[in-house]
Amino acid sequence: MINGCLCDIILNILFTYNIYRVIILKNLLVIFGGNSSEYEVSLRSAASVIRNIPRDKYKVLMLGITKSGEWRCFRGDVSLIENDAWCTKELTFPAMLSVNPADKALLIFESSLPSKIYIDVVFPVLHGKNGEDGTIQGLLELSEIPYVGCGVLSSAVCMDKAVTNALCDQSGIRQAKWRLVKKYDFILDNVDIDKIVRELSLPIFVKPANAGSSVGISKASSKESVRDALALAFEHDSKVVLESAVVGRELECAVMGNDEPLASCVGEIVPCNDFYDYKAKYIDDNSRLLIPSPLPEEISEEIRKIAVDIYKYLDCSGLARVDFFMSSDGEIYFNEINTIPGFTSISMYPKLFEEVKIPPRKLIEKLIEYAFEKKEN
């Protein structure tokens, strides 16, 4: 009884002087930017994530990666990140993650000797190359620091559309007909475009195998435009996936969790352009997001189930957004999966969960909790 009273007295003192908050705060490192074609999207996503991190549980540290690949610890206002004004000598210092698991630390080089800051958990908000392809995840595995999102294998598999498609073919998941073309064969003029057109039929979507946010994607409506689309896609990757166009509706479902993932409602995209390209996603405001999609309940439930099945099949954890097409005759086709979906103010992933009563702050909190859960298991 006496011990209980003493404990209550101590807690009251700690709360009174605001010490308790300091004691329980964990250090959360947000990594943003990156040497990627999706650098600008990452800045906007990171700013949104940072603003929604519960400050009563986490002390936020920020590590930015420039377009040239330089790592710098940032100590400034979040608004400077989304405006791409963060990387100044006054507000940043060279930094790197220690790969020594005994450290679990961010090393900051402010003077001749680096200072160490212990990191409890990392939230990588890095879209595209070196961010969601297993690269940064591998570094974090070496460091033994818990991190938000999919592991090395699932990140790499889901980033590569050709590998994802091949695995889904094996599992019987319905998707559009597709073919893979490599840059080496294209340069040597060993690509039989006539055969591709016969097999896939026009129009054909031409996509870099390893790129997100619709970067480098084209919709080719003629044999001549297929070649041009290939040339554009090869500017972003050495492998290109060509897919038959599915005429119908574009649908998306957000998933989060580890062993027992949770699916959001299903959303629908009505693009302002011919398809939901980079401009339609981030520049033009005329695209419409229907949340939830006005689908019959049984179809919506079927899509949610398929999204979770794909999530599990590809060994995802933490979070992912699964995209579909529904043809005019009602057939559902898997399109692609994104393991670090956008978190901008107009991004579908947070909006889908907000619709099912999980607001951004709660969503971020749950994703961080999944990171600790995955590490413990």
Residue pairs with C-beta under 8 A, 6 or more apart in sequence:
11 20
13 19
14 20
14 23
21 56
24 57
25 57
25 58
25 59
26 57
26 58
26 59
26 120
26 121
27 58
27 59
27 61
27 117
27 118
27 119
27 120
27 121
28 53
28 58
28 59
28 60
28 61
28 119
28 120
28 121
28 122
28 123
28 368
29 61
29 62
29 63
29 106
29 119
29 121
29 122
29 123
30 46
30 49
30 50
30 53
30 60
30 61
30 62
30 63
30 122
30 123
30 125
31 63
31 64
31 65
31 122
31 123
31 124
31 125
31 126
31 136
32 42
32 43
32 45
32 46
32 62
32 63
32 64
32 65
32 81
32 125
32 126
33 39
33 42
33 43
33 46
33 64
33 65
33 66
33 67
33 126
34 42
34 65
34 67
34 126
34 127
34 128
34 129
34 130
34 131
35 65
35 66
35 67
35 68
35 69
35 129
35 130
36 42
36 126
36 127
36 128
36 129
36 130
36 131
37 128
37 129
37 211
37 213
37 215
37 216
37 236
38 127
38 128
38 129
38 131
38 211
38 212
38 213
38 215
39 67
40 84
40 282
41 127
41 213
41 282
41 342
41 344
42 125
42 126
42 127
42 128
42 131
43 81
43 82
43 84
43 86
44 82
44 342
44 344
44 345
45 125
45 127
45 342
45 343
45 344
45 347
46 62
46 81
46 82
46 125
46 343
47 78
47 79
47 81
47 82
48 343
48 344
48 345
48 347
48 350
48 360
49 123
49 125
49 343
49 364
50 60
50 62
50 78
50 81
51 78
52 360
52 361
52 363
52 364
53 60
53 123
53 361
53 364
53 365
53 368
54 361
54 364
54 365
57 365
58 120
58 121
58 368
61 73
61 106
61 117
61 119
62 73
62 74
62 75
62 81
63 71
63 72
63 73
63 74
63 95
63 97
63 106
64 71
64 72
64 73
64 74
64 81
64 86
64 87
64 92
65 71
65 72
65 126
66 72
66 87
70 94
71 94
71 95
71 96
72 87
72 92
72 93
72 94
72 95
73 92
73 93
73 94
73 95
73 106
73 108
74 80
74 81
74 86
74 87
74 91
74 92
75 91
75 92
75 93
76 86
76 88
76 91
76 92
80 86
80 91
86 92
93 108
93 109
93 110
94 108
94 109
95 106
95 107
95 108
95 109
96 106
96 107
97 105
97 106
97 107
97 119
97 139
97 140
97 143
97 145
98 104
98 105
98 106
98 107
98 116
98 143
99 139
99 142
99 143
100 143
101 142
101 143
101 144
103 116
103 118
103 143
104 118
104 119
104 120
104 143
104 144
104 145
105 116
105 117
105 118
105 119
106 116
106 117
106 119
107 114
107 115
107 116
108 114
108 115
108 116
108 117
119 145
120 145
120 146
121 145
121 146
121 147
121 148
121 368
121 371
121 372
122 140
122 145
122 146
122 147
122 148
122 371
123 147
123 148
123 364
123 367
123 368
123 371
124 131
124 132
124 136
124 137
124 140
124 147
124 148
124 149
124 340
125 340
125 343
126 132
126 136
126 340
127 212
127 213
127 340
127 342
128 211
128 212
128 213
128 215
129 135
129 210
129 211
130 136
131 340
132 149
132 150
132 155
132 158
132 159
132 212
132 338
132 339
132 340
133 155
133 156
133 159
133 160
133 210
134 151
134 152
134 153
134 155
134 156
134 159
137 147
137 149
137 150
137 151
137 152
137 155
138 152
140 147
141 151
141 152
146 371
146 372
146 374
146 375
147 371
148 318
148 319
148 367
148 368
148 370
148 371
149 155
149 317
149 318
149 319
149 339
149 340
149 367
149 371
150 158
150 315
150 316
150 317
150 318
150 319
150 320
150 339
151 315
151 317
151 374
153 315
154 314
154 315
154 316
154 317
154 339
155 339
156 163
157 163
157 164
157 167
157 314
157 315
158 164
158 314
158 316
158 320
158 337
158 338
158 339
159 210
159 212
159 339
160 209
160 210
160 239
161 207
161 209
161 210
161 241
161 336
162 180
162 209
162 239
162 241
163 209
164 314
164 336
164 337
165 175
165 178
165 241
167 313
167 314
168 175
168 310
168 313
168 334
169 175
171 313
173 306
173 309
173 310
173 313
173 334
174 331
174 332
174 333
174 334
175 333
175 334
175 335
176 205
176 243
176 244
176 245
176 246
176 325
176 333
176 335
177 199
177 200
177 243
177 244
178 200
178 241
178 242
178 243
178 244
179 196
179 199
179 200
179 241
179 242
180 209
180 239
180 240
180 241
180 242
181 191
181 196
181 230
181 239
181 240
181 241
181 242
182 238
182 239
182 240
183 234
183 237
183 238
183 239
183 240
184 238
185 191
186 230
186 231
186 234
186 240
191 230
193 223
193 226
193 227
194 223
196 204
196 226
196 242
197 204
197 223
197 226
200 242
200 243
200 244
201 244
202 220
202 221
202 222
202 223
202 245
203 219
203 220
203 221
203 245
204 219
204 220
204 226
204 229
204 242
204 243
204 244
204 245
205 217
205 218
205 219
205 220
205 242
205 243
205 244
205 245
205 275
206 217
206 218
206 219
206 220
206 226
206 229
206 230
206 232
206 233
206 240
206 241
206 242
207 216
207 217
207 233
207 240
207 241
207 242
207 243
208 215
208 216
208 217
208 233
208 234
208 236
208 237
208 239
208 240
208 241
209 237
209 239
209 240
209 241
210 236
210 237
210 239
211 217
211 236
211 237
212 338
213 278
213 281
213 282
213 342
214 275
214 276
214 277
214 278
214 280
214 281
215 236
215 278
216 232
216 233
216 235
216 236
216 237
217 233
217 275
217 277
218 225
218 228
218 229
218 232
218 233
219 229
219 245
219 274
219 275
220 226
220 228
220 229
226 242
230 240
230 242
233 240
234 240
246 325
246 327
246 333
247 327
247 328
248 325
248 326
248 327
248 328
249 268
249 293
249 325
249 326
250 268
250 269
250 270
250 271
250 275
250 276
250 323
250 324
250 325
250 335
251 266
251 267
251 268
251 269
251 293
251 295
251 303
251 323
251 324
251 325
251 326
252 266
252 267
252 268
252 269
252 321
252 322
252 323
252 324
252 348
252 352
253 263
253 264
253 265
253 266
253 267
253 303
253 304
253 307
253 321
253 322
253 324
253 352
254 263
254 264
254 319
254 320
254 321
254 322
254 341
254 348
254 349
254 350
254 352
254 353
255 261
255 262
255 263
255 264
255 307
255 308
255 311
255 316
255 319
255 320
255 321
255 322
256 262
256 318
256 319
256 353
256 363
256 366
256 367
256 370
257 317
257 318
257 370
258 317
258 318
258 370
258 373
258 374
258 377
259 377
261 308
261 311
261 312
261 316
263 304
263 305
263 307
263 308
264 304
264 352
264 353
264 355
264 356
264 358
265 291
265 292
265 293
265 300
265 304
265 352
265 355
265 356
266 292
266 293
266 295
266 300
266 303
266 304
266 352
267 289
267 290
267 291
267 292
267 293
267 348
267 351
267 352
267 355
268 289
268 290
268 291
268 293
268 294
268 295
269 276
269 287
269 288
269 289
269 290
269 348
270 287
270 288
270 289
270 290
271 277
271 280
271 287
272 280
272 284
272 286
272 287
272 288
273 279
273 280
273 284
273 287
276 287
280 286
280 287
281 287
281 342
281 346
282 344
282 346
289 346
289 348
289 351
291 348
291 351
291 352
291 355
292 300
292 355
293 300
295 303
295 326
299 326
299 330
299 332
302 332
303 324
303 332
306 322
306 324
306 332
306 334
307 322
307 324
310 322
310 334
310 337
311 320
311 322
311 337
314 337
316 337
316 339
317 370
317 374
318 339
318 367
318 370
318 371
318 374
319 339
319 340
319 341
319 349
319 367
319 370
320 337
320 338
320 339
320 341
321 337
321 338
321 341
321 348
321 349
321 352
322 334
322 337
323 334
323 335
323 336
323 337
323 338
324 332
324 333
324 334
324 335
325 332
325 333
325 335
326 332
326 333
327 333
341 347
341 348
341 349
342 348
342 349
343 349
343 350
343 360
350 360
350 363
353 363
354 360
354 363
358 366
